Amino acid sequence: MDLAAAALNIHIAPSIRGDVLVCMANNGSKITRIRGVELCQDAITDYEQDNNLHGIAVAKCLIGEYVVLPNPGDAYGTQVLNESEAIALRIGDEYLINRTRILRVLQDRLLQGDAQIEPRFREAVVVMQAAGNDVHTAQMLCHYAHLLMCLLKFQEALDCAEEAVFASRKVHNPSEETWALGLAAEITHYLGDSRRAITLLEDCLTLTHDQLRDHYTTPVLILLAKVTSAVGDHQRAYIALREALHIMRTTSSAPDQNYGSSRDHNYGSWLDALAIVYSESGDWDQAARLFGLADSQWESSHRQRPNSNTWEQTRYRKSACINLGERVYESTYAQGRGLTKAQLFAELKERSLID
């Protein structure tokens, strides 16, 4: 019997049982989206028995998060998000009001595209700063910095990320600080200061190891692999990728800070990083294969590779094409698209690059 079933069989106040179920549903690193929605639906049934409007709004907001981010425009997800916001406005819960607003802006980003939605993000940041809502200001600044990075507005993005670091520290939120530091490091790397980026990532790793669970470390290690490889430390890059892969394979999923949780998404990012490490090492044949496999992985995950990562890879793919020749590159790339992750991991293990 799992904890949810146990909670349903214990004779306690419905709202307390609802809180247990919502707490479990909120642990996105351990459960599937479908299971998260089911737990929230059970929690709503409990909250309704006690007429607990706050609990109902929280559970509906979480359902909306689980549904609309991977499926923007979904009718059910949009409905429960609207219902959550309506209840939050009725009871005057500022936290939930802002949370639903953030989710709505993120959904619109997926539906409308980065360039069209940028003014909405900027407006949301200004509104939350004016209201003195430090918790949501930090979160919104991270989202806005990521958006600006994807639009290749790197200096603006860096300014925003640094502001997000300050805001997250102000409210003592290590998960937001980790995200903000990671964004600042990635943007700094894109601006050409890879050694400064490494320092920021080392600070980020210290924070995750001291205050957060292992899966928060995954995106930091993936980025560290790319940055250390860029300065010629390929050995450290492989070690970072090996550790990131170990975490991904021993946890059910790792957090995707922008659109919920997805282990497939993290594998796409991991493969991208490995292809870049091979490129920096001059192993163009392996790089071409990995670019093919990474593209296939992104497509199968039904996610779009961030535009900043596509921009980053352009020069590596061109170099691989030049060094291999266009015909060989296309053939090798096609081989990569037909490769499975299991086949790749077997090869890497044989070469002692992974455990």
C-alpha atoms as a printed R data frame, in Angstrom:
    type eleno elety resid chain resno       x      y       z
1   ATOM     1    CA   MET     A     1   0.000  0.000   0.000
2   ATOM     2    CA   ASP     A     2   1.486  3.403  -0.974
3   ATOM     3    CA   LEU     A     3   1.363  6.504   1.216
4   ATOM     4    CA   ALA     A     4  -1.591  7.945  -0.688
5   ATOM     5    CA   ALA     A     5  -3.656  4.812  -0.101
6   ATOM     6    CA   ALA     A     6  -2.628  4.801   3.538
7   ATOM     7    CA   ALA     A     7  -3.686  8.434   3.920
8   ATOM     8    CA   LEU     A     8  -7.107  7.666   2.461
9   ATOM     9    CA   ASN     A     9  -7.625  4.834   4.962
10  ATOM    10    CA   ILE     A    10  -6.670  6.811   8.053
11  ATOM    11    CA   HIS     A    11  -9.571  8.346   9.967
12  ATOM    12    CA   ILE     A    12  -8.380 11.953  10.141
13  ATOM    13    CA   ALA     A    13  -9.903 15.291   9.213
14  ATOM    14    CA   PRO     A    14 -10.473 15.472   5.433
15  ATOM    15    CA   SER     A    15  -8.431 18.677   5.089
16  ATOM    16    CA   ILE     A    16  -5.438 17.109   6.810
17  ATOM    17    CA   ARG     A    17  -5.674 14.125   4.481
18  ATOM    18    CA   GLY     A    18  -5.960 16.561   1.573
19  ATOM    19    CA   ASP     A    19  -2.783 18.316   2.711
20  ATOM    20    CA   VAL     A    20  -0.944 14.976   2.736
21  ATOM    21    CA   LEU     A    21  -2.100 14.197  -0.793
22  ATOM    22    CA   VAL     A    22  -1.160 17.655  -2.107
23  ATOM    23    CA   CYS     A    23   2.255 17.376  -0.460
24  ATOM    24    CA   MET     A    24   2.801 14.073  -2.260
25  ATOM    25    CA   ALA     A    25   1.539 15.505  -5.548
26  ATOM    26    CA   ASN     A    26   3.933 18.415  -5.203
27  ATOM    27    CA   ASN     A    27   6.919 16.048  -5.175
28  ATOM    28    CA   GLY     A    28   7.321 16.130  -8.948
29  ATOM    29    CA   SER     A    29  10.719 14.421  -8.884
30  ATOM    30    CA   LYS     A    30   9.195 11.196  -7.574
31  ATOM    31    CA   ILE     A    31   5.869 10.764  -9.383
32  ATOM    32    CA   THR     A    32   4.428 10.966 -12.888
33  ATOM    33    CA   ARG     A    33   2.245 13.830 -14.034
34  ATOM    34    CA   ILE     A    34  -0.782 11.550 -14.251
35  ATOM    35    CA   ARG     A    35  -0.282 10.357 -10.680
36  ATOM    36    CA   GLY     A    36   0.152 13.948  -9.529
37  ATOM    37    CA   VAL     A    37  -3.184 14.928 -11.069
38  ATOM    38    CA   GLU     A    38  -4.914 11.924  -9.468
39  ATOM    39    CA   LEU     A    39  -3.579 12.826  -6.023
40  ATOM    40    CA   CYS     A    40  -4.773 16.420  -6.415
41  ATOM    41    CA   GLN     A    41  -8.212 15.285  -7.531
42  ATOM    42    CA   ASP     A    42  -8.495 13.076  -4.415
43  ATOM    43    CA   ALA     A    43  -7.320 16.024  -2.300
44  ATOM    44    CA   ILE     A    44 -10.036 18.273  -3.773
45  ATOM    45    CA   THR     A    45 -12.668 15.708  -2.764
46  ATOM    46    CA   ASP     A    46 -11.351 15.881   0.805
47  ATOM    47    CA   TYR     A    47 -11.125 19.674   0.879
48  ATOM    48    CA   GLU     A    48 -14.678 19.997  -0.398
49  ATOM    49    CA   GLN     A    49 -15.927 18.041   2.628
50  ATOM    50    CA   ASP     A    50 -14.502 20.757   4.891
51  ATOM    51    CA   ASN     A    51 -15.295 23.609   2.490
52  ATOM    52    CA   ASN     A    52 -11.559 24.365   2.517
53  ATOM    53    CA   LEU     A    53 -11.361 26.909  -0.300
54  ATOM    54    CA   HIS     A    54  -7.633 27.503   0.101
55  ATOM    55    CA   GLY     A    55  -6.906 23.782  -0.182
56  ATOM    56    CA   ILE     A    56  -9.145 23.460  -3.242
57  ATOM    57    CA   ALA     A    57  -7.387 26.396  -4.918
58  ATOM    58    CA   VAL     A    58  -3.926 24.960  -4.181
59  ATOM    59    CA   ALA     A    59  -4.845 21.536  -5.560
60  ATOM    60    CA   LYS     A    60  -6.422 23.024  -8.702
61  ATOM    61    CA   CYS     A    61  -3.386 25.239  -9.269
62  ATOM    62    CA   LEU     A    62  -1.115 22.199  -9.030
63  ATOM    63    CA   ILE     A    63  -3.310 20.270 -11.476
64  ATOM    64    CA   GLY     A    64  -3.077 23.221 -13.837
65  ATOM    65    CA   GLU     A    65   0.708 23.181 -13.539
66  ATOM    66    CA   TYR     A    66   0.862 19.463 -14.255
67  ATOM    67    CA   VAL     A    67  -1.447 19.723 -17.277
68  ATOM    68    CA   VAL     A    68  -0.983 23.038 -19.103
69  ATOM    69    CA   LEU     A    69   2.817 23.242 -19.186
70  ATOM    70    CA   PRO     A    70   3.371 20.007 -21.135
71  ATOM    71    CA   ASN     A    71   0.067 20.533 -22.994
72  ATOM    72    CA   PRO     A    72  -0.430 24.297 -23.440
73  ATOM    73    CA   GLY     A    73  -4.005 25.195 -24.249
74  ATOM    74    CA   ASP     A    74  -5.396 21.959 -22.786
75  ATOM    75    CA   ALA     A    75  -9.068 22.608 -21.985
76  ATOM    76    CA   TYR     A    76  -9.130 20.789 -18.638
77  ATOM    77    CA   GLY     A    77  -5.862 22.308 -17.443
78  ATOM    78    CA   THR     A    78  -6.966 25.799 -18.419
79  ATOM    79    CA   GLN     A    79 -10.330 25.299 -16.691
80  ATOM    80    CA   VAL     A    80  -8.873 24.235 -13.343
81  ATOM    81    CA   LEU     A    81  -6.283 27.019 -13.528
82  ATOM    82    CA   ASN     A    82  -9.093 29.538 -14.049
83  ATOM    83    CA   GLU     A    83 -11.023 28.016 -11.137
84  ATOM    84    CA   SER     A    84  -7.944 28.205  -8.909
85  ATOM    85    CA   GLU     A    85  -7.401 31.864  -9.761
86  ATOM    86    CA   ALA     A    86 -11.076 32.684  -9.152
87  ATOM    87    CA   ILE     A    87 -10.970 31.122  -5.677
88  ATOM    88    CA   ALA     A    88  -7.636 32.813  -4.893
89  ATOM    89    CA   LEU     A    89  -9.130 36.194  -5.824
90  ATOM    90    CA   ARG     A    90 -12.227 35.455  -3.737
91  ATOM    91    CA   ILE     A    91 -10.265 34.623  -0.582
92  ATOM    92    CA   GLY     A    92  -7.535 37.199  -1.250
93  ATOM    93    CA   ASP     A    93  -4.631 34.729  -1.370
94  ATOM    94    CA   GLU     A    94  -1.858 36.780  -2.971
95  ATOM    95    CA   TYR     A    95   0.529 33.830  -3.261
96  ATOM    96    CA   LEU     A    96  -1.932 31.755  -5.295
97  ATOM    97    CA   ILE     A    97  -2.993 34.748  -7.383
98  ATOM    98    CA   ASN     A    98   0.598 35.314  -8.433
99  ATOM    99    CA   ARG     A    99   1.272 31.606  -8.914
100 ATOM   100    CA   THR     A   100  -1.648 31.248 -11.327
101 ATOM   101    CA   ARG     A   101  -0.520 34.390 -13.164
102 ATOM   102    CA   ILE     A   102   2.966 32.952 -13.618
103 ATOM   103    CA   LEU     A   103   1.554 29.673 -14.945
104 ATOM   104    CA   ARG     A   104  -0.678 31.560 -17.345
105 ATOM   105    CA   VAL     A   105   2.264 33.566 -18.710
106 ATOM   106    CA   LEU     A   106   4.343 30.369 -19.087
107 ATOM   107    CA   GLN     A   107   1.521 28.679 -20.963
108 ATOM   108    CA   ASP     A   108   1.177 31.691 -23.255
109 ATOM   109    CA   ARG     A   109   4.920 31.543 -23.913
110 ATOM   110    CA   LEU     A   110   4.520 28.007 -25.215
111 ATOM   111    CA   LEU     A   111   1.509 28.974 -27.307
112 ATOM   112    CA   GLN     A   112   2.705 32.301 -28.702
113 ATOM   113    CA   GLY     A   113   6.502 32.052 -28.812
114 ATOM   114    CA   ASP     A   114   9.270 33.949 -27.043
115 ATOM   115    CA   ALA     A   115   9.332 37.183 -29.054
116 ATOM   116    CA   GLN     A   116   5.577 37.745 -28.802
117 ATOM   117    CA   ILE     A   117   5.370 37.062 -25.075
118 ATOM   118    CA   GLU     A   118   8.390 39.096 -23.912
119 ATOM   119    CA   PRO     A   119   6.346 42.229 -23.027
120 ATOM   120    CA   ARG     A   120   4.053 40.105 -20.827
121 ATOM   121    CA   PHE     A   121   7.040 38.730 -18.913
122 ATOM   122    CA   ARG     A   122   8.502 42.201 -18.424
123 ATOM   123    CA   GLU     A   123   5.131 43.482 -17.189
124 ATOM   124    CA   ALA     A   124   4.764 40.548 -14.760
125 ATOM   125    CA   VAL     A   125   8.179 41.254 -13.246
126 ATOM   126    CA   VAL     A   126   7.343 44.944 -12.778
127 ATOM   127    CA   VAL     A   127   3.971 44.134 -11.164
128 ATOM   128    CA   MET     A   128   5.489 41.701  -8.673
129 ATOM   129    CA   GLN     A   129   8.361 44.035  -7.836
130 ATOM   130    CA   ALA     A   130   5.912 46.901  -7.244
131 ATOM   131    CA   ALA     A   131   3.801 44.693  -4.968
132 ATOM   132    CA   GLY     A   132   6.872 43.789  -2.927
133 ATOM   133    CA   ASN     A   133   6.275 40.096  -3.556
134 ATOM   134    CA   ASP     A   134   9.865 38.890  -3.198
135 ATOM   135    CA   VAL     A   135   9.133 35.170  -3.549
136 ATOM   136    CA   HIS     A   136   7.384 35.452  -6.898
137 ATOM   137    CA   THR     A   137   9.659 38.270  -8.063
138 ATOM   138    CA   ALA     A   138  12.654 35.913  -7.782
139 ATOM   139    CA   GLN     A   139  10.819 33.198  -9.670
140 ATOM   140    CA   MET     A   140   9.570 35.541 -12.386
141 ATOM   141    CA   LEU     A   141  13.032 37.062 -12.833
142 ATOM   142    CA   CYS     A   142  14.414 33.571 -13.486
143 ATOM   143    CA   HIS     A   143  11.735 32.900 -16.087
144 ATOM   144    CA   TYR     A   144  12.376 36.279 -17.707
145 ATOM   145    CA   ALA     A   145  16.160 35.772 -17.756
146 ATOM   146    CA   HIS     A   146  15.650 32.413 -19.476
147 ATOM   147    CA   LEU     A   147  13.331 34.019 -22.022
148 ATOM   148    CA   LEU     A   148  15.848 36.783 -22.796
149 ATOM   149    CA   MET     A   149  18.614 34.180 -23.124
150 ATOM   150    CA   CYS     A   150  16.521 32.227 -25.635
151 ATOM   151    CA   LEU     A   151  16.018 35.475 -27.569
152 ATOM   152    CA   LEU     A   152  19.841 35.801 -27.591
153 ATOM   153    CA   LYS     A   153  19.681 39.079 -25.648
154 ATOM   154    CA   PHE     A   154  22.557 37.941 -23.517
155 ATOM   155    CA   GLN     A   155  23.535 41.124 -21.660
156 ATOM   156    CA   GLU     A   156  19.926 41.875 -20.707
157 ATOM   157    CA   ALA     A   157  19.509 38.246 -19.687
158 ATOM   158    CA   LEU     A   158  22.627 38.382 -17.499
159 ATOM   159    CA   ASP     A   159  21.437 41.546 -15.738
160 ATOM   160    CA   CYS     A   160  18.101 39.840 -15.074
161 ATOM   161    CA   ALA     A   161  19.723 36.615 -13.837
162 ATOM   162    CA   GLU     A   162  21.982 38.519 -11.441
163 ATOM   163    CA   GLU     A   163  18.942 40.360 -10.100
164 ATOM   164    CA   ALA     A   164  17.248 36.964  -9.668
165 ATOM   165    CA   VAL     A   165  20.226 35.705  -7.627
166 ATOM   166    CA   PHE     A   166  19.884 38.667  -5.283
167 ATOM   167    CA   ALA     A   167  16.093 38.284  -5.001
168 ATOM   168    CA   SER     A   168  16.276 34.550  -4.283
169 ATOM   169    CA   ARG     A   169  18.902 35.074  -1.588
170 ATOM   170    CA   LYS     A   170  16.717 37.756  -0.036
171 ATOM   171    CA   VAL     A   171  13.938 35.217   0.530
172 ATOM   172    CA   HIS     A   172  16.365 32.353   1.323
173 ATOM   173    CA   ASN     A   173  15.158 30.166  -1.547
174 ATOM   174    CA   PRO     A   174  18.010 27.795  -2.521
175 ATOM   175    CA   SER     A   175  16.160 26.176  -5.446
176 ATOM   176    CA   GLU     A   176  15.513 29.551  -7.117
177 ATOM   177    CA   GLU     A   177  19.076 30.664  -6.315
178 ATOM   178    CA   THR     A   178  20.421 27.515  -7.955
179 ATOM   179    CA   TRP     A   179  18.406 28.234 -11.074
180 ATOM   180    CA   ALA     A   180  19.441 31.897 -11.134
181 ATOM   181    CA   LEU     A   181  23.134 31.074 -10.661
182 ATOM   182    CA   GLY     A   182  22.930 28.457 -13.407
183 ATOM   183    CA   LEU     A   183  21.351 30.969 -15.777
184 ATOM   184    CA   ALA     A   184  23.989 33.567 -14.936
185 ATOM   185    CA   ALA     A   185  26.729 30.997 -15.575
186 ATOM   186    CA   GLU     A   186  25.293 29.872 -18.906
187 ATOM   187    CA   ILE     A   187  24.835 33.436 -20.145
188 ATOM   188    CA   THR     A   188  28.320 34.402 -18.943
189 ATOM   189    CA   HIS     A   189  29.683 31.453 -20.935
190 ATOM   190    CA   TYR     A   190  27.815 32.623 -24.046
191 ATOM   191    CA   LEU     A   191  29.302 36.090 -23.549
192 ATOM   192    CA   GLY     A   192  32.789 34.562 -23.705
193 ATOM   193    CA   ASP     A   193  33.883 34.423 -20.050
194 ATOM   194    CA   SER     A   194  33.918 30.666 -19.510
195 ATOM   195    CA   ARG     A   195  36.234 30.761 -16.502
196 ATOM   196    CA   ARG     A   196  33.890 33.125 -14.660
197 ATOM   197    CA   ALA     A   197  31.053 30.774 -15.617
198 ATOM   198    CA   ILE     A   198  32.921 27.866 -14.002
199 ATOM   199    CA   THR     A   199  33.234 29.843 -10.757
200 ATOM   200    CA   LEU     A   200  29.482 30.509 -10.758
201 ATOM   201    CA   LEU     A   201  28.748 26.834 -11.420
202 ATOM   202    CA   GLU     A   202  31.036 25.764  -8.583
203 ATOM   203    CA   ASP     A   203  29.065 28.079  -6.261
204 ATOM   204    CA   CYS     A   204  25.910 26.525  -7.635
205 ATOM   205    CA   LEU     A   205  27.124 22.978  -6.967
206 ATOM   206    CA   THR     A   206  28.063 23.886  -3.405
207 ATOM   207    CA   LEU     A   207  24.549 25.211  -2.872
208 ATOM   208    CA   THR     A   208  22.839 22.143  -4.329
209 ATOM   209    CA   HIS     A   209  25.021 19.700  -2.398
210 ATOM   210    CA   ASP     A   210  24.470 21.546   0.891
211 ATOM   211    CA   GLN     A   211  20.768 22.385   0.716
212 ATOM   212    CA   LEU     A   212  18.982 20.505  -2.085
213 ATOM   213    CA   ARG     A   213  18.402 16.987  -3.336
214 ATOM   214    CA   ASP     A   214  20.638 15.378  -5.927
215 ATOM   215    CA   HIS     A   215  18.373 15.881  -8.922
216 ATOM   216    CA   TYR     A   216  18.805 19.679  -8.700
217 ATOM   217    CA   THR     A   217  22.462 19.061  -9.517
218 ATOM   218    CA   THR     A   218  21.784 17.467 -12.919
219 ATOM   219    CA   PRO     A   219  21.387 20.612 -15.079
220 ATOM   220    CA   VAL     A   220  24.344 22.239 -13.296
221 ATOM   221    CA   LEU     A   221  26.621 19.295 -14.099
222 ATOM   222    CA   ILE     A   222  25.458 19.208 -17.727
223 ATOM   223    CA   LEU     A   223  26.313 22.886 -18.126
224 ATOM   224    CA   LEU     A   224  29.612 22.441 -16.283
225 ATOM   225    CA   ALA     A   225  30.604 19.760 -18.806
226 ATOM   226    CA   LYS     A   226  30.133 22.153 -21.716
227 ATOM   227    CA   VAL     A   227  31.926 25.041 -20.036
228 ATOM   228    CA   THR     A   228  34.928 23.075 -18.741
229 ATOM   229    CA   SER     A   229  35.337 21.459 -22.148
230 ATOM   230    CA   ALA     A   230  35.395 24.921 -23.725
231 ATOM   231    CA   VAL     A   231  38.467 25.806 -21.643
232 ATOM   232    CA   GLY     A   232  40.162 22.524 -22.540
233 ATOM   233    CA   ASP     A   233  39.456 20.501 -19.392
234 ATOM   234    CA   HIS     A   234  37.872 17.532 -21.177
235 ATOM   235    CA   GLN     A   235  38.530 15.117 -18.328
236 ATOM   236    CA   ARG     A   236  36.508 17.225 -15.912
237 ATOM   237    CA   ALA     A   237  33.776 17.505 -18.546
238 ATOM   238    CA   TYR     A   238  33.459 13.713 -18.807
239 ATOM   239    CA   ILE     A   239  33.404 13.377 -15.010
240 ATOM   240    CA   ALA     A   240  30.565 15.923 -14.802
241 ATOM   241    CA   LEU     A   241  28.583 14.068 -17.473
242 ATOM   242    CA   ARG     A   242  29.168 10.734 -15.748
243 ATOM   243    CA   GLU     A   243  27.855 12.126 -12.455
244 ATOM   244    CA   ALA     A   244  24.843 13.755 -14.151
245 ATOM   245    CA   LEU     A   245  23.951 10.502 -15.892
246 ATOM   246    CA   HIS     A   246  24.213  8.570 -12.636
247 ATOM   247    CA   ILE     A   247  21.745 10.957 -10.981
248 ATOM   248    CA   MET     A   248  19.324 10.748 -13.920
249 ATOM   249    CA   ARG     A   249  19.404  6.972 -13.917
250 ATOM   250    CA   THR     A   250  18.905  6.644 -10.150
251 ATOM   251    CA   THR     A   251  16.066  9.171  -9.729
252 ATOM   252    CA   SER     A   252  12.691  9.007 -11.443
253 ATOM   253    CA   SER     A   253  13.210 12.413 -13.045
254 ATOM   254    CA   ALA     A   254  15.097 15.634 -12.657
255 ATOM   255    CA   PRO     A   255  13.452 19.057 -12.518
256 ATOM   256    CA   ASP     A   256  13.055 21.054 -15.687
257 ATOM   257    CA   GLN     A   257  13.043 24.533 -14.243
258 ATOM   258    CA   ASN     A   258  11.072 26.011 -17.103
259 ATOM   259    CA   TYR     A   259   8.271 23.604 -17.927
260 ATOM   260    CA   GLY     A   260   7.874 21.024 -15.168
261 ATOM   261    CA   SER     A   261   9.754 17.712 -14.851
262 ATOM   262    CA   SER     A   262  10.977 15.516 -17.671
263 ATOM   263    CA   ARG     A   263  13.748 12.952 -17.619
264 ATOM   264    CA   ASP     A   264  13.575 12.764 -21.438
265 ATOM   265    CA   HIS     A   265  14.257 16.490 -21.607
266 ATOM   266    CA   ASN     A   266  17.327 16.083 -19.410
267 ATOM   267    CA   TYR     A   267  18.609 13.259 -21.612
268 ATOM   268    CA   GLY     A   268  18.314 15.579 -24.597
269 ATOM   269    CA   SER     A   269  20.378 18.216 -22.801
270 ATOM   270    CA   TRP     A   270  22.877 15.562 -21.672
271 ATOM   271    CA   LEU     A   271  23.338 14.299 -25.244
272 ATOM   272    CA   ASP     A   272  23.752 17.868 -26.484
273 ATOM   273    CA   ALA     A   273  26.521 18.397 -23.933
274 ATOM   274    CA   LEU     A   274  28.273 15.150 -24.845
275 ATOM   275    CA   ALA     A   275  28.209 16.132 -28.533
276 ATOM   276    CA   ILE     A   276  29.790 19.481 -27.650
277 ATOM   277    CA   VAL     A   277  32.468 17.810 -25.513
278 ATOM   278    CA   TYR     A   278  33.330 15.515 -28.438
279 ATOM   279    CA   SER     A   279  33.477 18.580 -30.706
280 ATOM   280    CA   GLU     A   280  35.803 20.446 -28.345
281 ATOM   281    CA   SER     A   281  37.982 17.301 -28.253
282 ATOM   282    CA   GLY     A   282  38.130 17.213 -32.069
283 ATOM   283    CA   ASP     A   283  36.300 13.872 -32.308
284 ATOM   284    CA   TRP     A   284  34.071 15.013 -35.165
285 ATOM   285    CA   ASP     A   285  32.754 11.555 -36.064
286 ATOM   286    CA   GLN     A   286  31.378 10.989 -32.574
287 ATOM   287    CA   ALA     A   287  30.114 14.568 -32.412
288 ATOM   288    CA   ALA     A   288  28.093 14.122 -35.608
289 ATOM   289    CA   ARG     A   289  26.578 10.871 -34.314
290 ATOM   290    CA   LEU     A   290  25.664 12.480 -31.010
291 ATOM   291    CA   PHE     A   291  24.043 15.480 -32.679
292 ATOM   292    CA   GLY     A   292  21.890 13.035 -34.609
293 ATOM   293    CA   LEU     A   293  20.927 11.087 -31.491
294 ATOM   294    CA   ALA     A   294  20.291 14.295 -29.523
295 ATOM   295    CA   ASP     A   295  17.958 15.638 -32.219
296 ATOM   296    CA   SER     A   296  16.071 12.354 -32.196
297 ATOM   297    CA   GLN     A   297  15.820 12.455 -28.391
298 ATOM   298    CA   TRP     A   298  14.443 16.000 -28.376
299 ATOM   299    CA   GLU     A   299  11.839 15.058 -30.963
300 ATOM   300    CA   SER     A   300  10.721 11.967 -29.037
301 ATOM   301    CA   SER     A   301  10.385 14.002 -25.820
302 ATOM   302    CA   HIS     A   302   8.005 16.391 -27.607
303 ATOM   303    CA   ARG     A   303  10.045 19.302 -26.323
304 ATOM   304    CA   GLN     A   304  11.737 22.063 -28.246
305 ATOM   305    CA   ARG     A   305  15.440 22.593 -27.661
306 ATOM   306    CA   PRO     A   306  15.975 26.094 -26.189
307 ATOM   307    CA   ASN     A   307  16.915 28.553 -28.920
308 ATOM   308    CA   SER     A   308  20.083 29.563 -27.064
309 ATOM   309    CA   ASN     A   309  21.278 25.941 -27.194
310 ATOM   310    CA   THR     A   310  20.499 25.737 -30.915
311 ATOM   311    CA   TRP     A   311  22.518 28.924 -31.410
312 ATOM   312    CA   GLU     A   312  25.365 27.495 -29.305
313 ATOM   313    CA   GLN     A   313  25.552 24.324 -31.398
314 ATOM   314    CA   THR     A   314  25.619 26.017 -34.792
315 ATOM   315    CA   ARG     A   315  29.382 26.506 -34.897
316 ATOM   316    CA   TYR     A   316  30.064 22.973 -33.641
317 ATOM   317    CA   ARG     A   317  27.848 21.405 -36.294
318 ATOM   318    CA   LYS     A   318  29.432 23.547 -39.006
319 ATOM   319    CA   SER     A   319  32.915 22.556 -37.829
320 ATOM   320    CA   ALA     A   320  31.968 18.870 -37.847
321 ATOM   321    CA   CYS     A   321  30.601 19.231 -41.373
322 ATOM   322    CA   ILE     A   322  33.754 21.008 -42.571
323 ATOM   323    CA   ASN     A   323  36.128 18.506 -40.947
324 ATOM   324    CA   LEU     A   324  34.246 15.390 -42.067
325 ATOM   325    CA   GLY     A   325  32.968 16.657 -45.391
326 ATOM   326    CA   GLU     A   326  29.275 17.239 -46.014
327 ATOM   327    CA   ARG     A   327  28.510 13.741 -47.323
328 ATOM   328    CA   VAL     A   328  30.263 11.925 -44.459
329 ATOM   329    CA   TYR     A   329  28.750 14.284 -41.903
330 ATOM   330    CA   GLU     A   330  25.209 13.665 -43.154
331 ATOM   331    CA   SER     A   331  25.767  9.904 -43.198
332 ATOM   332    CA   THR     A   332  27.253  9.877 -39.696
333 ATOM   333    CA   TYR     A   333  24.521 12.178 -38.403
334 ATOM   334    CA   ALA     A   334  21.885  9.800 -39.840
335 ATOM   335    CA   GLN     A   335  23.573  6.870 -38.077
336 ATOM   336    CA   GLY     A   336  23.234  8.791 -34.827
337 ATOM   337    CA   ARG     A   337  19.532  9.336 -35.378
338 ATOM   338    CA   GLY     A   338  19.102  5.576 -35.644
339 ATOM   339    CA   LEU     A   339  21.142  4.892 -32.496
340 ATOM   340    CA   THR     A   340  19.381  4.036 -29.235
341 ATOM   341    CA   LYS     A   341  20.402  5.356 -25.846
342 ATOM   342    CA   ALA     A   342  21.058  1.769 -24.738
343 ATOM   343    CA   GLN     A   343  23.507  1.265 -27.619
344 ATOM   344    CA   LEU     A   344  25.232  4.547 -26.827
345 ATOM   345    CA   PHE     A   345  25.566  3.743 -23.129
346 ATOM   346    CA   ALA     A   346  27.032  0.320 -23.979
347 ATOM   347    CA   GLU     A   347  29.655  2.034 -26.168
348 ATOM   348    CA   LEU     A   348  30.464  4.612 -23.509
349 ATOM   349    CA   LYS     A   349  30.784  1.933 -20.847
350 ATOM   350    CA   GLU     A   350  33.144 -0.043 -23.076
351 ATOM   351    CA   ARG     A   351  35.280  3.079 -23.415
352 ATOM   352    CA   SER     A   352  35.122  3.590 -19.595
353 ATOM   353    CA   LEU     A   353  33.449  6.985 -20.035
354 ATOM   354    CA   ILE     A   354  30.512  5.966 -17.843
355 ATOM   355    CA   ASP     A   355  30.024  3.395 -15.081
